Amino acid sequence: MDTNKLIVIISGLGLIALIYWFFFGKKREVYEATNGEIEIIVKGGYKPEIIKLKKGKEVKLTFVRRDPSDCLEEVILPDFKIRKYLPLNEPVTIEIKPQEVGTYGLHCGMNMYHGRIIVS
């Protein structure tokens, strides 16, 4: 086996490892709401992106938009029939009381950025 073949094989294995890490290796942070209030920073997406709630408990989701992008100026929770405008650097509170166990989505006005609410 010559040097060129060895370099190609090593490079290929490195790229496979990088692709695997990018798509499968990242662990998303799950925030569990214990006190009934959660602050969500809207900057290049939603942080935290995944929120865990208890069925039947009222929760206040406070969105603070730090990103001037037009896409993120609105948050939509379709399963709760909620659509709110998010002014830049001003907190907007949404109160929800999930009645059923499941996974619910939230997204920006252009459906480019997503988050999840997991109810247990």
The first five atom37 places (N, CA, C, CB, O) and aatype in JSON, in Angstrom:
{
  "aatype": [12, 3, 16, 2, 11, 10, 9, 19, 9, 9, 15, 7, 10, 7, 10, 9, 0, 10, 9, 18, 17, 13, 13, 13, 7, 11, 11, 1, 6, 19, 18, 6, 0, 16, 2, 7, 6, 9, 6, 9, 9, 19, 11, 7, 7, 18, 11, 14, 6, 9, 9, 11, 10, 11, 11, 7, 11, 6, 19, 11, 10, 16, 13, 19, 1, 1, 3, 14, 15, 3, 4, 10, 6, 6, 19, 9, 10, 14, 3, 13, 11, 9, 1, 11, 18, 10, 14, 10, 2, 6, 14, 19, 16, 9, 6, 9, 11, 14, 5, 6, 19, 7, 16, 18, 7, 10, 8, 4, 7, 12, 2, 12, 18, 8, 7, 1, 9, 9, 19, 15],
  "atom_mask": [
    [1, 1, 1, 1, 1],
    [1, 1, 1, 1, 1],
    [1, 1, 1, 1, 1],
    [1, 1, 1, 1, 1],
    [1, 1, 1, 1, 1],
    [1, 1, 1, 1, 1],
    [1, 1, 1, 1, 1],
    [1, 1, 1, 1, 1],
    [1, 1, 1, 1, 1],
    [1, 1, 1, 1, 1],
    [1, 1, 1, 1, 1],
    [1, 1, 1, 0, 1],
    [1, 1, 1, 1, 1],
    [1, 1, 1, 0, 1],
    [1, 1, 1, 1, 1],
    [1, 1, 1, 1, 1],
    [1, 1, 1, 1, 1],
    [1, 1, 1, 1, 1],
    [1, 1, 1, 1, 1],
    [1, 1, 1, 1, 1],
    [1, 1, 1, 1, 1],
    [1, 1, 1, 1, 1],
    [1, 1, 1, 1, 1],
    [1, 1, 1, 1, 1],
    [1, 1, 1, 0, 1],
    [1, 1, 1, 1, 1],
    [1, 1, 1, 1, 1],
    [1, 1, 1, 1, 1],
    [1, 1, 1, 1, 1],
    [1, 1, 1, 1, 1],
    [1, 1, 1, 1, 1],
    [1, 1, 1, 1, 1],
    [1, 1, 1, 1, 1],
    [1, 1, 1, 1, 1],
    [1, 1, 1, 1, 1],
    [1, 1, 1, 0, 1],
    [1, 1, 1, 1, 1],
    [1, 1, 1, 1, 1],
    [1, 1, 1, 1, 1],
    [1, 1, 1, 1, 1],
    [1, 1, 1, 1, 1],
    [1, 1, 1, 1, 1],
    [1, 1, 1, 1, 1],
    [1, 1, 1, 0, 1],
    [1, 1, 1, 0, 1],
    [1, 1, 1, 1, 1],
    [1, 1, 1, 1, 1],
    [1, 1, 1, 1, 1],
    [1, 1, 1, 1, 1],
    [1, 1, 1, 1, 1],
    [1, 1, 1, 1, 1],
    [1, 1, 1, 1, 1],
    [1, 1, 1, 1, 1],
    [1, 1, 1, 1, 1],
    [1, 1, 1, 1, 1],
    [1, 1, 1, 0, 1],
    [1, 1, 1, 1, 1],
    [1, 1, 1, 1, 1],
    [1, 1, 1, 1, 1],
    [1, 1, 1, 1, 1],
    [1, 1, 1, 1, 1],
    [1, 1, 1, 1, 1],
    [1, 1, 1, 1, 1],
    [1, 1, 1, 1, 1],
    [1, 1, 1, 1, 1],
    [1, 1, 1, 1, 1],
    [1, 1, 1, 1, 1],
    [1, 1, 1, 1, 1],
    [1, 1, 1, 1, 1],
    [1, 1, 1, 1, 1],
    [1, 1, 1, 1, 1],
    [1, 1, 1, 1, 1],
    [1, 1, 1, 1, 1],
    [1, 1, 1, 1, 1],
    [1, 1, 1, 1, 1],
    [1, 1, 1, 1, 1],
    [1, 1, 1, 1, 1],
    [1, 1, 1, 1, 1],
    [1, 1, 1, 1, 1],
    [1, 1, 1, 1, 1],
    [1, 1, 1, 1, 1],
    [1, 1, 1, 1, 1],
    [1, 1, 1, 1, 1],
    [1, 1, 1, 1, 1],
    [1, 1, 1, 1, 1],
    [1, 1, 1, 1, 1],
    [1, 1, 1, 1, 1],
    [1, 1, 1, 1, 1],
    [1, 1, 1, 1, 1],
    [1, 1, 1, 1, 1],
    [1, 1, 1, 1, 1],
    [1, 1, 1, 1, 1],
    [1, 1, 1, 1, 1],
    [1, 1, 1, 1, 1],
    [1, 1, 1, 1, 1],
    [1, 1, 1, 1, 1],
    [1, 1, 1, 1, 1],
    [1, 1, 1, 1, 1],
    [1, 1, 1, 1, 1],
    [1, 1, 1, 1, 1],
    [1, 1, 1, 1, 1],
    [1, 1, 1, 0, 1],
    [1, 1, 1, 1, 1],
    [1, 1, 1, 1, 1],
    [1, 1, 1, 0, 1],
    [1, 1, 1, 1, 1],
    [1, 1, 1, 1, 1],
    [1, 1, 1, 1, 1],
    [1, 1, 1, 0, 1],
    [1, 1, 1, 1, 1],
    [1, 1, 1, 1, 1],
    [1, 1, 1, 1, 1],
    [1, 1, 1, 1, 1],
    [1, 1, 1, 1, 1],
    [1, 1, 1, 0, 1],
    [1, 1, 1, 1, 1],
    [1, 1, 1, 1, 1],
    [1, 1, 1, 1, 1],
    [1, 1, 1, 1, 1],
    [1, 1, 1, 1, 1]
  ],
  "atom_positions": [
    [[0.85, -1.17, 0.0], [0.0, 0.0, 0.0], [0.9, 1.23, 0.0], [-0.97, 0.0, 1.23], [1.79, 1.37, 0.84]],
    [[0.65, 2.12, -0.96], [1.5, 3.31, -1.01], [0.94, 4.43, -0.14], [1.65, 3.79, -2.47], [-0.16, 4.32, 0.4]],
    [[1.7, 5.51, -0.02], [1.37, 6.62, 0.88], [0.07, 7.31, 0.5], [2.5, 7.63, 0.89], [-0.71, 7.67, 1.38]],
    [[-0.19, 7.49, -0.79], [-1.41, 8.18, -1.23], [-2.67, 7.42, -0.8], [-1.39, 8.34, -2.76], [-3.63, 8.03, -0.34]],
    [[-2.65, 6.09, -0.95], [-3.81, 5.3, -0.53], [-4.01, 5.39, 0.97], [-3.63, 3.83, -0.96], [-5.15, 5.48, 1.44]],
    [[-2.94, 5.36, 1.72], [-3.02, 5.45, 3.17], [-3.61, 6.8, 3.6], [-1.64, 5.24, 3.8], [-4.43, 6.86, 4.51]],
    [[-3.19, 7.87, 2.95], [-3.71, 9.21, 3.27], [-5.21, 9.29, 2.95], [-2.94, 10.31, 2.47], [-5.98, 9.85, 3.73]],
    [[-5.63, 8.72, 1.82], [-7.05, 8.73, 1.44], [-7.87, 7.93, 2.45], [-7.23, 8.14, 0.01], [-8.95, 8.38, 2.84]],
    [[-7.4, 6.79, 2.87], [-8.13, 5.96, 3.84], [-8.26, 6.67, 5.18], [-7.42, 4.6, 4.03], [-9.34, 6.7, 5.77]],
    [[-7.17, 7.24, 5.67], [-7.2, 7.95, 6.95], [-8.11, 9.17, 6.88], [-5.77, 8.38, 7.37], [-8.87, 9.44, 7.81]],
    [[-8.03, 9.92, 5.77], [-8.91, 11.09, 5.59], [-10.37, 10.67, 5.55], [-8.53, 11.86, 4.31], [-11.22, 11.32, 6.15]],
    [[-10.67, 9.6, 4.84], [-12.05, 9.11, 4.75], [-12.59, 8.69, 6.1], [0.0, 0.0, 0.0], [-13.73, 9.02, 6.44]],
    [[-11.8, 7.96, 6.89], [-12.23, 7.56, 8.22], [-12.44, 8.78, 9.13], [-11.2, 6.6, 8.84], [-13.37, 8.81, 9.94]],
    [[-11.57, 9.76, 8.99], [-11.72, 10.99, 9.77], [-13.01, 11.72, 9.42], [0.0, 0.0, 0.0], [-13.71, 12.21, 10.31]],
    [[-13.33, 11.8, 8.13], [-14.57, 12.46, 7.7], [-15.81, 11.69, 8.17], [-14.6, 12.59, 6.18], [-16.8, 12.3, 8.57]],
    [[-15.74, 10.36, 8.13], [-16.86, 9.55, 8.62], [-17.08, 9.82, 10.11], [-16.6, 8.04, 8.37], [-18.22, 9.98, 10.55]],
    [[-16.01, 9.87, 10.89], [-16.12, 10.15, 12.32], [-16.69, 11.54, 12.57], [-14.75, 10.02, 13.0], [-17.52, 11.71, 13.46]],
    [[-16.26, 12.53, 11.8], [-16.77, 13.9, 11.93], [-18.26, 13.97, 11.6], [-15.99, 14.85, 11.01], [-19.01, 14.62, 12.33]],
    [[-18.69, 13.32, 10.55], [-20.11, 13.31, 10.17], [-20.94, 12.61, 11.24], [-20.31, 12.61, 8.81], [-22.02, 13.1, 11.61]],
    [[-20.47, 11.5, 11.74], [-21.18, 10.79, 12.8], [-21.33, 11.67, 14.04], [-20.45, 9.48, 13.16], [-22.42, 11.75, 14.61]],
    [[-20.26, 12.32, 14.45], [-20.32, 13.2, 15.62], [-21.3, 14.34, 15.38], [-18.92, 13.75, 15.95], [-22.08, 14.67, 16.27]],
    [[-21.26, 14.96, 14.2], [-22.11, 16.11, 13.92], [-23.59, 15.75, 13.99], [-21.78, 16.68, 12.55], [-24.38, 16.5, 14.56]],
    [[-23.97, 14.63, 13.42], [-25.38, 14.28, 13.35], [-25.88, 13.46, 14.54], [-25.64, 13.52, 12.1], [-27.05, 13.58, 14.92]],
    [[-25.03, 12.65, 15.14], [-25.51, 11.75, 16.19], [-24.85, 11.98, 17.55], [-25.28, 10.34, 15.78], [-25.38, 11.52, 18.56]],
    [[-23.75, 12.65, 17.6], [-23.0, 12.76, 18.83], [-23.39, 13.92, 19.72], [0.0, 0.0, 0.0], [-23.08, 13.9, 20.91]],
    [[-24.06, 14.93, 19.19], [-24.44, 16.09, 19.98], [-25.57, 15.73, 20.93], [-24.84, 17.26, 19.07], [-26.56, 15.11, 20.53]],
    [[-25.43, 16.1, 22.17], [-26.48, 15.9, 23.15], [-27.2, 17.23, 23.36], [-25.91, 15.36, 24.5], [-26.59, 18.24, 23.68]],
    [[-28.49, 17.2, 23.16], [-29.27, 18.41, 23.36], [-29.63, 18.54, 24.82], [-30.54, 18.41, 22.47], [-29.99, 17.57, 25.49]],
    [[-29.54, 19.76, 25.31], [-29.84, 20.04, 26.7], [-31.35, 20.01, 26.92], [-29.26, 21.41, 27.12], [-32.11, 20.65, 26.19]],
    [[-31.78, 19.26, 27.91], [-33.19, 19.19, 28.29], [-33.33, 19.91, 29.62], [-33.7, 17.7, 28.39], [-32.68, 19.57, 30.6]],
    [[-34.2, 20.92, 29.64], [-34.42, 21.69, 30.85], [-35.74, 21.24, 31.47], [-34.43, 23.22, 30.56], [-36.78, 21.27, 30.81]],
    [[-35.7, 20.84, 32.72], [-36.91, 20.39, 33.41], [-37.46, 21.54, 34.25], [-36.62, 19.15, 34.29], [-36.76, 22.1, 35.09]],
    [[-38.72, 21.87, 34.01], [-39.36, 22.96, 34.73], [-39.8, 22.47, 36.1], [-40.57, 23.52, 33.95], [-40.74, 21.69, 36.21]],
    [[-39.11, 22.92, 37.14], [-39.46, 22.48, 38.49], [-40.2, 23.56, 39.27], [-38.21, 22.07, 39.24], [-41.01, 23.25, 40.14]],
    [[-39.94, 24.83, 38.97], [-40.56, 25.91, 39.74], [-41.71, 26.6, 39.02], [-39.52, 26.92, 40.11], [-42.25, 27.58, 39.53]],
    [[-42.08, 26.11, 37.83], [-43.22, 26.69, 37.12], [-42.89, 27.87, 36.23], [0.0, 0.0, 0.0], [-43.79, 28.46, 35.63]],
    [[-41.61, 28.24, 36.14], [-41.21, 29.35, 35.26], [-39.94, 28.97, 34.53], [-40.99, 30.65, 36.08], [-39.03, 28.36, 35.09]],
    [[-39.89, 29.33, 33.25], [-38.72, 29.05, 32.44], [-38.42, 30.29, 31.59], [-38.93, 27.78, 31.54], [-39.32, 30.86, 30.98]],
    [[-37.15, 30.69, 31.55], [-36.73, 31.75, 30.65], [-36.07, 31.12, 29.43], [-35.76, 32.75, 31.37], [-35.15, 30.31, 29.56]],
    [[-36.55, 31.48, 28.26], [-36.03, 30.95, 27.01], [-35.38, 32.1, 26.25], [-37.16, 30.27, 26.15], [-36.04, 33.08, 25.91]],
    [[-34.09, 31.98, 26.0], [-33.36, 32.99, 25.24], [-33.5, 32.66, 23.76], [-31.84, 33.05, 25.66], [-33.23, 31.54, 23.33]],
    [[-33.92, 33.65, 22.99], [-34.11, 33.47, 21.55], [-32.94, 34.16, 20.85], [-35.5, 34.05, 21.07], [-32.94, 35.37, 20.66]],
    [[-31.96, 33.35, 20.48], [-30.75, 33.87, 19.82], [-30.19, 32.74, 18.96], [-29.68, 34.38, 20.87], [-29.54, 31.83, 19.47]],
    [[-30.44, 32.8, 17.67], [-30.0, 31.74, 16.77], [-30.74, 30.44, 17.04], [0.0, 0.0, 0.0], [-30.24, 29.37, 16.71]],
    [[-31.9, 30.53, 17.64], [-32.7, 29.37, 18.03], [-33.26, 29.61, 19.41], [0.0, 0.0, 0.0], [-33.33, 30.75, 19.88]],
    [[-33.66, 28.55, 20.07], [-34.25, 28.64, 21.4], [-33.34, 27.92, 22.4], [-35.68, 28.04, 21.42], [-32.96, 26.77, 22.18]],
    [[-33.0, 28.6, 23.48], [-32.14, 28.01, 24.51], [-32.82, 28.16, 25.85], [-30.74, 28.68, 24.53], [-32.97, 29.29, 26.31]],
    [[-33.24, 27.11, 26.5], [-33.09, 25.71, 26.1], [-34.03, 25.35, 24.96], [-33.34, 24.8, 27.29], [-35.11, 25.91, 24.8]],
    [[-33.58, 24.39, 24.18], [-34.34, 23.96, 23.0], [-35.42, 22.94, 23.37], [-33.4, 23.37, 21.96], [-36.46, 22.88, 22.72]],
    [[-35.15, 22.14, 24.41], [-36.09, 21.11, 24.84], [-36.46, 21.36, 26.29], [-35.48, 19.68, 24.66], [-35.59, 21.48, 27.15]],
    [[-37.77, 21.43, 26.55], [-38.28, 21.71, 27.88], [-39.16, 20.54, 28.32], [-39.07, 23.05, 27.92], [-40.0, 20.06, 27.56]],
    [[-38.95, 20.1, 29.55], [-39.74, 18.99, 30.09], [-40.69, 19.53, 31.14], [-38.81, 17.88, 30.69], [-40.27, 20.19, 32.09]],
    [[-41.99, 19.24, 30.98], [-43.02, 19.73, 31.88], [-43.83, 18.57, 32.44], [-43.94, 20.71, 31.16], [-43.79, 17.46, 31.93]],
    [[-44.57, 18.87, 33.51], [-45.47, 17.89, 34.11], [-46.89, 18.17, 33.62], [-45.4, 17.94, 35.67], [-47.31, 19.32, 33.5]],
    [[-47.61, 17.1, 33.36], [-49.0, 17.19, 32.91], [-49.85, 17.89, 33.98], [-49.57, 15.78, 32.61], [-49.75, 17.58, 35.16]],
    [[-50.69, 18.83, 33.53], [-51.63, 19.5, 34.41], [-51.07, 20.64, 35.24], [0.0, 0.0, 0.0], [-51.82, 21.28, 35.97]],
    [[-49.77, 20.91, 35.15], [-49.16, 22.0, 35.92], [-49.0, 23.22, 35.01], [-47.79, 21.57, 36.51], [-48.51, 23.13, 33.89]],
    [[-49.43, 24.36, 35.53], [-49.3, 25.6, 34.77], [-47.84, 26.06, 34.78], [-50.23, 26.71, 35.34], [-47.18, 26.03, 35.82]],
    [[-47.35, 26.48, 33.62], [-45.97, 26.91, 33.47], [-45.94, 28.23, 32.72], [-45.12, 25.84, 32.74], [-46.68, 28.43, 31.76]],
    [[-45.06, 29.13, 33.17], [-44.85, 30.4, 32.49], [-43.58, 30.3, 31.67], [-44.78, 31.59, 33.5], [-42.49, 30.12, 32.23]],
    [[-43.71, 30.42, 30.37], [-42.56, 30.44, 29.47], [-42.26, 31.9, 29.14], [-42.82, 29.6, 28.15], [-43.09, 32.57, 28.53]],
    [[-41.1, 32.39, 29.54], [-40.73, 33.77, 29.27], [-39.67, 33.78, 28.18], [-40.21, 34.49, 30.55], [-38.56, 33.29, 28.37]],
    [[-40.04, 34.33, 27.03], [-39.14, 34.41, 25.88], [-38.46, 35.78, 25.88], [-39.91, 34.17, 24.54], [-39.13, 36.8, 26.01]],
    [[-37.15, 35.79, 25.73], [-36.39, 37.04, 25.61], [-35.6, 36.95, 24.31], [-35.44, 37.27, 26.85], [-34.65, 36.18, 24.2]],
    [[-36.02, 37.75, 23.34], [-35.38, 37.72, 22.01], [-34.15, 38.62, 22.0], [-36.38, 38.15, 20.91], [-34.25, 39.83, 22.23]],
    [[-32.99, 38.02, 21.73], [-31.73, 38.76, 21.64], [-31.23, 38.86, 20.2], [-30.66, 38.1, 22.52], [-30.28, 39.59, 19.92]],
    [[-31.86, 38.14, 19.31], [-31.45, 38.06, 17.91], [-32.31, 39.01, 17.08], [-31.56, 36.6, 17.36], [-33.54, 38.91, 17.11]],
    [[-31.7, 39.94, 16.32], [-32.49, 40.89, 15.54], [-33.09, 40.3, 14.26], [-31.64, 42.06, 15.19], [-33.76, 41.01, 13.51]],
    [[-32.87, 39.03, 14.0], [-33.39, 38.39, 12.8], [-34.91, 38.47, 12.74], [-32.94, 36.93, 12.75], [-35.6, 38.25, 13.74]],
    [[-35.44, 38.8, 11.55], [-36.89, 38.87, 11.36], [-37.57, 37.53, 11.61], [-37.22, 39.35, 9.96], [-38.71, 37.47, 12.06]],
    [[-36.86, 36.45, 11.32], [-37.42, 35.12, 11.46], [-37.81, 34.83, 12.91], [-36.43, 34.08, 10.97], [-38.82, 34.18, 13.16]],
    [[-37.02, 35.31, 13.85], [-37.24, 34.99, 15.26], [-38.11, 36.01, 15.99], [-35.92, 34.88, 15.95], [-38.21, 35.96, 17.21]],
    [[-38.74, 36.91, 15.26], [-39.56, 37.91, 15.94], [-40.95, 37.39, 16.32], [-39.71, 39.13, 15.06], [-41.77, 38.13, 16.86]],
    [[-41.2, 36.13, 16.03], [-42.47, 35.54, 16.38], [-42.25, 34.1, 16.85], [-43.45, 35.59, 15.18], [-41.43, 33.38, 16.27]],
    [[-42.97, 33.68, 17.88], [-42.92, 32.3, 18.33], [-44.33, 31.72, 18.2], [-42.38, 32.19, 19.8], [-45.32, 32.37, 18.5]],
    [[-44.37, 30.47, 17.73], [-45.65, 29.79, 17.5], [-45.64, 28.45, 18.23], [-45.91, 29.59, 15.98], [-44.72, 27.66, 18.07]],
    [[-46.67, 28.22, 19.02], [-46.9, 26.94, 19.67], [-48.2, 26.39, 19.08], [-46.98, 27.07, 21.26], [-49.27, 26.61, 19.65]],
    [[-48.12, 25.69, 17.95], [-49.34, 25.32, 17.21], [-50.31, 24.43, 18.0], [-48.96, 24.61, 15.95], [-51.52, 24.57, 17.85]],
    [[-49.81, 23.52, 18.82], [-50.69, 22.62, 19.58], [-51.48, 23.36, 20.66], [-49.87, 21.51, 20.21], [-52.54, 22.89, 21.09]],
    [[-50.96, 24.49, 21.1], [-51.65, 25.3, 22.1], [-52.37, 26.49, 21.48], [-50.66, 25.78, 23.16], [-52.97, 27.31, 22.18]],
    [[-52.31, 26.59, 20.15], [-52.93, 27.68, 19.39], [-52.45, 29.05, 19.9], [-54.46, 27.59, 19.48], [-53.25, 29.95, 20.16]],
    [[-51.13, 29.17, 20.04], [-50.52, 30.41, 20.53], [-49.53, 30.92, 19.48], [-49.8, 30.18, 21.89], [-48.72, 30.17, 18.95]],
    [[-49.63, 32.22, 19.21], [-48.72, 32.91, 18.3], [-48.44, 34.27, 18.94], [-49.33, 33.06, 16.83], [-49.35, 35.07, 19.13]],
    [[-47.16, 34.53, 19.28], [-46.8, 35.77, 19.96], [-45.65, 36.48, 19.25], [-46.41, 35.49, 21.42], [-44.71, 35.86, 18.77]],
    [[-45.77, 37.8, 19.19], [-44.69, 38.65, 18.68], [-43.67, 38.85, 19.8], [-45.25, 40.04, 18.17], [-44.05, 39.07, 20.95]],
    [[-42.39, 38.76, 19.46], [-41.32, 38.9, 20.44], [-40.5, 40.15, 20.12], [-40.42, 37.65, 20.46], [-39.63, 40.1, 19.25]],
    [[-40.77, 41.26, 20.8], [-39.95, 42.46, 20.57], [-38.52, 42.22, 21.04], [-40.55, 43.68, 21.3], [-38.28, 41.44, 21.96]],
    [[-37.58, 42.88, 20.41], [-36.16, 42.7, 20.72], [-35.87, 43.14, 22.16], [-35.3, 43.51, 19.73], [-36.25, 44.23, 22.57]],
    [[-35.2, 42.28, 22.91], [-34.73, 42.54, 24.28], [-35.84, 42.83, 25.29], [-33.78, 43.68, 24.26], [-35.58, 43.47, 26.31]],
    [[-37.06, 42.39, 25.02], [-38.16, 42.56, 25.96], [-38.76, 41.2, 26.27], [-39.24, 43.54, 25.4], [-39.05, 40.43, 25.36]],
    [[-38.96, 40.89, 27.55], [-39.54, 39.57, 27.89], [-41.02, 39.49, 27.52], [-39.37, 39.29, 29.38], [-41.78, 40.43, 27.73]],
    [[-41.4, 38.35, 26.98], [-42.79, 38.06, 26.66], [-43.13, 36.73, 27.34], [-43.04, 38.0, 25.09], [-42.48, 35.72, 27.08]],
    [[-44.14, 36.74, 28.19], [-44.5, 35.55, 28.95], [-45.74, 34.89, 28.37], [-44.73, 35.89, 30.43], [-46.74, 35.55, 28.08]],
    [[-45.66, 33.59, 28.2], [-46.77, 32.77, 27.72], [-47.06, 31.74, 28.8], [-46.43, 32.08, 26.32], [-46.15, 31.04, 29.26]],
    [[-48.31, 31.64, 29.21], [-48.7, 30.65, 30.21], [-49.4, 29.49, 29.52], [-49.62, 31.29, 31.3], [-50.33, 29.67, 28.74]],
    [[-48.92, 28.28, 29.83], [-49.56, 27.09, 29.29], [-49.79, 26.09, 30.42], [-48.69, 26.45, 28.15], [-49.08, 26.08, 31.42]],
    [[-50.79, 25.26, 30.24], [-51.1, 24.19, 31.2], [-51.42, 22.94, 30.39], [-52.3, 24.59, 32.16], [-52.58, 22.67, 30.09]],
    [[-50.37, 22.18, 30.03], [-50.59, 21.0, 29.2], [-51.44, 19.95, 29.9], [-49.25, 20.39, 28.8], [-51.18, 19.58, 31.05]],
    [[-52.47, 19.47, 29.2], [-53.4, 18.51, 29.78], [-53.15, 17.08, 29.34], [-54.8, 18.9, 29.43], [-53.74, 16.14, 29.88]],
    [[-52.28, 16.89, 28.35], [-52.02, 15.55, 27.85], [-50.53, 15.29, 27.73], [-52.71, 15.34, 26.48], [-49.75, 16.19, 27.39]],
    [[-50.14, 14.06, 28.01], [-48.75, 13.63, 27.87], [-48.41, 13.6, 26.38], [-48.51, 12.23, 28.55], [-49.22, 13.17, 25.56]],
    [[-47.21, 14.04, 26.03], [-46.78, 14.0, 24.63], [-45.66, 14.98, 24.37], [0.0, 0.0, 0.0], [-45.13, 15.61, 25.28]],
    [[-45.31, 15.09, 23.11], [-44.28, 16.02, 22.67], [-44.92, 17.07, 21.79], [-43.13, 15.28, 21.9], [-45.62, 16.74, 20.83]],
    [[-44.69, 18.32, 22.11], [-45.29, 19.44, 21.39], [-44.18, 20.31, 20.83], [-46.24, 20.26, 22.32], [-43.14, 20.5, 21.47]],
    [[-44.4, 20.84, 19.66], [-43.38, 21.66, 19.02], [-43.63, 23.14, 19.22], [0.0, 0.0, 0.0], [-44.75, 23.58, 19.5]],
    [[-42.57, 23.9, 19.06], [-42.67, 25.35, 18.95], [-41.68, 25.76, 17.88], [-42.36, 26.08, 20.33], [-40.66, 25.11, 17.67]],
    [[-41.99, 26.84, 17.19], [-41.11, 27.27, 16.1], [-41.26, 28.76, 15.86], [-41.41, 26.49, 14.82], [-42.16, 29.41, 16.38]],
    [[-40.34, 29.27, 15.05], [-40.36, 30.69, 14.69], [-41.43, 30.93, 13.62], [-38.97, 31.15, 14.19], [-42.05, 29.99, 13.13]],
    [[-41.62, 32.18, 13.27], [-42.63, 32.54, 12.3], [-42.4, 31.97, 10.92], [0.0, 0.0, 0.0], [-43.36, 31.76, 10.17]],
    [[-41.16, 31.7, 10.55], [-40.84, 31.14, 9.24], [-40.59, 29.63, 9.29], [-39.61, 31.85, 8.66], [-40.23, 29.02, 8.29]],
    [[-40.79, 29.03, 10.46], [-40.63, 27.6, 10.67], [-39.2, 27.11, 10.38], [-41.62, 26.84, 9.79], [-39.0, 25.99, 9.89]],
    [[-38.22, 27.95, 10.68], [-36.82, 27.59, 10.46], [-36.14, 27.13, 11.76], [-36.06, 28.78, 9.88], [-35.27, 26.26, 11.72]],
    [[-36.54, 27.69, 12.89], [-35.96, 27.34, 14.19], [-37.04, 26.61, 15.0], [-35.44, 28.62, 14.94], [-38.2, 27.01, 15.0]],
    [[-36.62, 25.54, 15.67], [-37.58, 24.7, 16.37], [-37.15, 24.43, 17.81], [-37.76, 23.4, 15.63], [-35.97, 24.48, 18.15]],
    [[-38.14, 24.14, 18.63], [-37.94, 23.69, 20.0], [-38.99, 22.65, 20.3], [0.0, 0.0, 0.0], [-39.9, 22.41, 19.5]],
    [[-38.86, 22.02, 21.46], [-39.83, 20.97, 21.83], [-40.22, 21.12, 23.29], [-39.25, 19.56, 21.58], [-39.42, 21.53, 24.13]],
    [[-41.47, 20.78, 23.56], [-41.97, 20.71, 24.92], [-42.39, 19.26, 25.14], [-43.19, 21.73, 25.17], [-43.25, 18.74, 24.43]],
    [[-41.77, 18.62, 26.12], [-42.09, 17.23, 26.43], [-42.91, 17.23, 27.72], [-40.78, 16.34, 26.57], [-42.45, 17.71, 28.76]],
    [[-44.12, 16.69, 27.63], [-45.0, 16.64, 28.8], [-45.07, 15.2, 29.29], [-46.42, 17.18, 28.45], [-45.36, 14.28, 28.53]],
    [[-44.8, 15.02, 30.59], [-44.86, 13.66, 31.15], [-45.8, 13.61, 32.34], [-43.45, 13.18, 31.58], [-45.98, 12.55, 32.94]]
  ]
}
